[in-house]
Amino acid sequence: RKMSLGHGNYNAILTTSSIEMAQRYYQAFKAAKRATHNQLDPDWPRIAITYSLSENEDQSAQKHDQMATILKDYNQQYRTNFDLADLNLYNEDVAKRAARREAFFAHLPTDQEINLVIVVRRLLTGFDAPRLNTLFVDRTLAYQELIQSYSRTNRLQNRELKQEGQIVTFRVPAIMEANEREAYKLYSGEGSFNVIIRPTYQQAVLKFQKAVVDLKAIAPTPTAADDLKGTTAKVQFVKAFRQVNQQLNSLSMYNDFTWKNSEKAFGIAQPEVESYTGKYLRIKAAVTNQEPEKVPEELAALD
């Protein structure tokens, strides 16, 4: 769920405190995949790992042996042919395959995608990947490193599917929250923490409920959207549904989210959202397909 923001095709980074910890995570994921069968995608999640190796560090031979095994796994998964002499090329391939920006990597089939990249410090700065929506943090970050690392998730790929990134911290959450507050205060000013940080689940539910009420005030049912007359009413419907969709994308990322009893909890059920989606796409297309000078300014701004 964390990596399906907006129900789109997104991926994540897991940053750890050391090469040893990164390797332990990698092996744990391999073991979990062997033990658990994912019916929708048997090979999910596809994991890659990238870090810097030095010939002079302690346990260098062991780390090189482990990397050789990692390269063998990678070659088998992605039909590549990297060895220890090609680490720079391997690391470049991992970055491009995760970023999904360049020509060959922009249209990969599912079995050639990377769902999660395990790193120590690589890819935490200067990595522009709009499909990256989640950073899992199993280490402590502070000040500039925290801001730079968190910023990897805020590159937008589609504003209707991804309006935000998300950070999941595993280690010393109280210290990490204090570090976040200090970093935001230093680089963004007093009070920025409360603006940037996601609301609680209950607060997110309230925002979604309000968006649903506003939508149903315009079109009480999906069928009622067919009866909207005039451009103004149709634009209001498009804008109201977009708010519903945005709030739902945000809400669906919480672990507490479920469609069970959604009619009572949210005022709308999943099949109803899907029906509204069809009406939204049709009405938005009808309005925006007018002659350019006749497209309402407020609707044009949404694109």
C-alpha positions as CSV (number, residue, x, y, z in Angstrom):
1,R,0.0,0.0,0.0
2,K,2.8,2.5,0.8
3,M,4.2,2.2,-2.7
4,S,0.8,2.5,-4.5
5,L,0.1,6.1,-3.9
6,G,-2.6,7.3,-6.2
7,H,-3.0,3.6,-7.4
8,G,-0.2,4.3,-9.8
9,N,3.2,2.7,-10.5
10,Y,5.5,4.0,-7.8
11,N,8.6,2.8,-5.9
12,A,10.5,3.5,-2.8
13,I,14.0,3.8,-1.2
14,L,15.0,2.2,2.1
15,T,18.0,4.0,3.7
16,T,20.0,2.2,6.4
17,S,22.8,3.0,8.8
18,S,25.5,0.8,7.3
19,I,26.4,-1.6,4.5
20,E,26.0,-4.5,6.9
21,M,22.4,-3.5,7.7
22,A,21.6,-2.9,4.0
23,Q,22.8,-6.4,3.2
24,R,20.7,-7.9,6.1
25,Y,17.6,-6.2,4.8
26,Y,18.4,-7.5,1.3
27,Q,18.7,-11.1,2.6
28,A,15.5,-10.7,4.7
29,F,13.5,-9.6,1.7
30,K,14.8,-12.6,-0.3
31,A,13.8,-14.9,2.4
32,A,10.4,-13.4,2.8
33,K,9.8,-13.7,-1.0
34,R,10.7,-17.3,-0.9
35,A,8.3,-17.9,2.0
36,T,5.3,-15.8,0.8
37,H,3.6,-16.0,-2.6
38,N,2.0,-12.8,-3.9
39,Q,-0.8,-13.9,-6.2
40,L,-1.1,-10.6,-8.0
41,D,2.7,-10.4,-8.8
42,P,4.7,-13.4,-7.7
43,D,8.0,-11.5,-7.9
44,W,6.9,-8.5,-5.9
45,P,8.7,-6.6,-4.5
46,R,11.7,-6.5,-6.8
47,I,14.6,-5.3,-4.7
48,A,17.9,-3.7,-5.7
49,I,20.7,-2.5,-3.4
50,T,23.4,0.0,-4.1
51,Y,26.3,1.3,-1.9
52,S,30.0,2.2,-2.2
53,L,32.6,-0.5,-1.8
54,S,36.2,0.3,-0.8
55,E,39.2,-2.1,-1.1
56,N,40.7,-0.7,2.2
57,E,37.8,-1.1,4.6
58,D,37.4,-3.8,7.2
59,Q,35.7,-7.0,6.0
60,S,36.3,-5.9,2.4
61,A,36.5,-9.4,1.0
62,Q,33.3,-10.4,2.6
63,K,31.5,-7.4,1.3
64,H,32.8,-8.0,-2.2
65,D,31.6,-11.6,-2.0
66,Q,28.2,-10.5,-0.9
67,M,28.0,-7.9,-3.7
68,A,29.0,-10.6,-6.2
69,T,25.9,-12.6,-5.1
70,I,23.8,-9.4,-5.3
71,L,25.0,-8.8,-8.9
72,K,24.1,-12.4,-9.8
73,D,20.6,-11.9,-8.5
74,Y,20.3,-8.6,-10.4
75,N,21.5,-10.1,-13.7
76,Q,19.0,-12.9,-13.4
77,Q,16.1,-10.6,-12.7
78,Y,16.9,-7.9,-15.2
79,R,18.7,-9.9,-17.9
80,T,21.9,-7.8,-17.4
81,N,25.5,-8.9,-17.2
82,F,27.3,-6.9,-14.5
83,D,30.2,-8.1,-12.4
84,L,32.4,-6.5,-9.7
85,A,34.4,-4.7,-12.4
86,D,31.2,-3.0,-13.6
87,L,30.0,-1.6,-10.3
88,N,29.8,1.9,-11.6
89,L,27.7,0.7,-14.5
90,Y,25.6,-1.4,-12.2
91,N,24.9,1.5,-9.9
92,E,24.0,3.7,-12.9
93,D,21.6,1.0,-14.1
94,V,19.9,0.8,-10.7
95,A,19.5,4.6,-10.5
96,K,18.0,4.8,-14.0
97,R,15.8,1.8,-13.6
98,A,14.4,3.3,-10.4
99,A,14.0,6.8,-11.8
100,R,12.2,5.7,-14.9
101,R,13.0,8.9,-16.8
102,E,15.2,8.0,-19.7
103,A,13.9,6.5,-22.9
104,F,14.6,2.8,-22.4
105,F,13.7,2.9,-18.7
106,A,10.6,5.0,-19.0
107,H,8.5,2.2,-20.4
108,L,9.7,-0.9,-18.6
109,P,7.5,-4.0,-18.4
110,T,6.5,-4.9,-14.9
111,D,9.1,-7.7,-14.4
112,Q,11.9,-5.2,-15.2
113,E,10.9,-2.5,-12.7
114,I,12.5,-1.9,-9.3
115,N,10.0,-1.6,-6.5
116,L,12.5,-0.8,-3.7
117,V,16.1,0.3,-3.6
118,I,18.1,-0.3,-0.4
119,V,20.8,2.3,0.1
120,V,23.1,3.7,2.8
121,R,23.7,7.2,1.3
122,R,23.4,6.7,-2.4
123,L,20.4,8.3,-4.2
124,L,19.6,10.5,-1.2
125,T,20.8,13.6,-2.9
126,G,20.4,14.8,-6.5
127,F,18.2,11.8,-7.4
128,D,15.3,13.1,-9.5
129,A,12.7,10.3,-9.7
130,P,9.0,11.4,-10.0
131,R,7.9,7.8,-9.5
132,L,9.6,7.6,-6.1
133,N,6.9,8.3,-3.5
134,T,8.2,6.7,-0.3
135,L,11.4,6.9,1.8
136,F,11.8,4.3,4.5
137,V,14.3,5.4,7.1
138,D,16.1,3.0,9.4
139,R,18.8,5.4,10.6
140,T,18.9,8.9,12.1
141,L,19.0,12.0,9.9
142,A,19.4,15.6,10.8
143,Y,19.6,19.1,9.3
144,Q,20.7,19.3,5.6
145,E,20.9,15.5,5.2
146,L,17.3,15.1,6.4
147,I,15.9,17.8,4.2
148,Q,17.8,16.5,1.1
149,S,16.8,12.9,1.8
150,Y,13.1,13.7,2.4
151,S,13.0,15.8,-0.8
152,R,13.6,12.8,-2.9
153,T,9.9,11.9,-2.6
154,N,8.4,15.3,-3.6
155,R,9.1,15.2,-7.4
156,L,5.6,15.2,-9.0
157,Q,4.8,12.8,-11.8
158,N,1.1,13.3,-12.1
159,R,-0.7,15.8,-9.8
160,E,-3.9,13.8,-9.8
161,L,-2.1,10.6,-8.6
162,K,0.7,12.1,-6.5
163,Q,0.5,15.3,-4.7
164,E,2.9,14.4,-1.9
165,G,5.7,12.0,-0.9
166,Q,5.8,10.1,2.4
167,I,8.4,9.2,4.9
168,V,8.3,6.1,7.1
169,T,10.7,6.1,10.0
170,F,11.7,2.9,11.9
171,R,14.3,4.1,14.3
172,V,14.0,6.4,17.4
173,P,10.8,8.1,16.2
174,A,10.8,10.7,19.0
175,I,14.4,11.8,18.1
176,M,13.6,11.8,14.4
177,E,10.5,14.0,15.0
178,A,12.6,16.4,17.0
179,N,15.2,16.4,14.2
180,E,12.5,17.1,11.6
181,R,11.1,20.0,13.6
182,E,14.6,21.5,14.0
183,A,15.5,21.0,10.3
184,Y,12.2,22.5,9.1
185,K,12.6,25.4,11.4
186,L,16.1,26.1,10.3
187,Y,15.5,25.8,6.6
188,S,11.8,26.7,6.2
189,G,11.0,28.9,9.2
190,E,9.0,28.6,12.4
191,G,5.7,26.6,12.0
192,S,6.7,24.9,8.8
193,F,6.7,21.4,10.5
194,N,2.9,21.6,11.0
195,V,2.4,22.6,7.3
196,I,4.6,19.9,5.8
197,I,3.7,16.9,8.0
198,R,0.7,14.8,7.1
199,P,-2.3,15.1,9.5
200,T,-3.5,12.3,11.7
201,Y,-5.7,9.6,10.2
202,Q,-8.8,11.0,11.8
203,Q,-8.0,14.5,10.5
204,A,-7.5,13.0,7.0
205,V,-10.9,11.2,7.3
206,L,-12.6,14.5,8.2
207,K,-11.0,16.2,5.1
208,F,-12.2,13.3,2.9
209,Q,-15.7,13.4,4.4
210,K,-16.0,17.1,3.7
211,A,-14.8,16.7,0.1
212,V,-17.5,14.0,-0.3
213,V,-20.2,16.3,1.1
214,D,-19.2,19.1,-1.2
215,L,-19.2,16.7,-4.2
216,K,-22.7,15.3,-3.4
217,A,-24.1,18.8,-2.9
218,I,-23.4,19.3,-6.6
219,A,-24.2,15.8,-7.8
220,P,-25.9,13.6,-5.1
221,T,-25.2,10.5,-7.2
222,P,-23.0,9.6,-10.1
223,T,-26.0,9.5,-12.4
224,A,-27.0,13.0,-11.3
225,A,-23.8,14.3,-12.9
226,D,-25.3,13.5,-16.3
227,D,-28.0,16.1,-15.6
228,L,-25.6,19.0,-14.9
229,K,-26.5,22.0,-17.1
230,G,-24.1,24.7,-18.1
231,T,-20.3,25.1,-18.0
232,T,-20.3,26.6,-14.5
233,A,-22.0,23.6,-12.9
234,K,-19.8,21.2,-14.8
235,V,-16.6,23.0,-13.7
236,Q,-17.8,23.0,-10.1
237,F,-18.3,19.2,-10.4
238,V,-14.8,18.7,-11.9
239,K,-13.2,20.7,-9.1
240,A,-15.2,19.0,-6.4
241,F,-14.4,15.5,-7.6
242,R,-10.7,16.4,-7.9
243,Q,-10.8,17.3,-4.2
244,V,-12.4,14.0,-3.4
245,N,-9.7,12.2,-5.4
246,Q,-6.9,14.1,-3.8
247,Q,-8.1,13.5,-0.3
248,L,-8.7,9.8,-1.1
249,N,-5.2,9.4,-2.4
250,S,-3.8,10.8,0.8
251,L,-6.2,8.8,3.0
252,S,-5.5,5.5,1.3
253,M,-1.8,5.7,2.4
254,Y,-2.7,5.3,6.1
255,N,-2.4,1.8,7.6
256,D,-5.8,2.3,9.2
257,F,-7.6,2.9,5.9
258,T,-10.1,0.3,4.7
259,W,-13.2,0.4,2.5
260,K,-15.1,-1.7,5.1
261,N,-18.2,0.1,6.2
262,S,-17.0,3.0,4.1
263,E,-20.6,4.3,3.4
264,K,-20.9,5.0,7.1
265,A,-17.3,6.0,7.7
266,F,-16.8,8.3,4.7
267,G,-20.2,8.9,3.2
268,I,-19.2,7.0,0.0
269,A,-18.4,3.5,-1.1
270,Q,-15.7,2.3,-3.4
271,P,-18.0,1.4,-6.3
272,E,-19.6,4.9,-6.1
273,V,-16.1,6.5,-6.3
274,E,-15.4,4.5,-9.4
275,S,-18.7,5.6,-10.9
276,Y,-18.0,9.2,-10.1
277,T,-14.5,8.8,-11.7
278,G,-16.1,7.9,-15.0
279,K,-18.4,10.9,-14.9
280,Y,-15.5,13.2,-14.0
281,L,-13.4,12.0,-16.9
282,R,-16.2,12.5,-19.4
283,I,-17.3,15.9,-18.1
284,K,-13.8,17.2,-17.8
285,A,-13.0,16.1,-21.3
286,A,-16.2,17.7,-22.6
287,V,-15.5,21.0,-21.0
288,T,-11.8,21.2,-21.9
289,N,-12.4,20.1,-25.5
290,Q,-14.1,23.5,-26.1
291,E,-12.3,26.1,-28.2
292,P,-9.3,27.3,-26.0
293,E,-10.7,30.8,-25.5
294,K,-13.9,29.3,-24.1
295,V,-12.3,27.0,-21.6
296,P,-13.1,28.4,-18.1
297,E,-10.0,29.9,-16.6
298,E,-10.4,28.1,-13.3
299,L,-10.6,24.7,-15.1
300,A,-7.6,25.5,-17.3
301,A,-5.6,26.2,-14.2
302,L,-6.3,22.7,-12.9
303,D,-4.2,21.3,-15.8
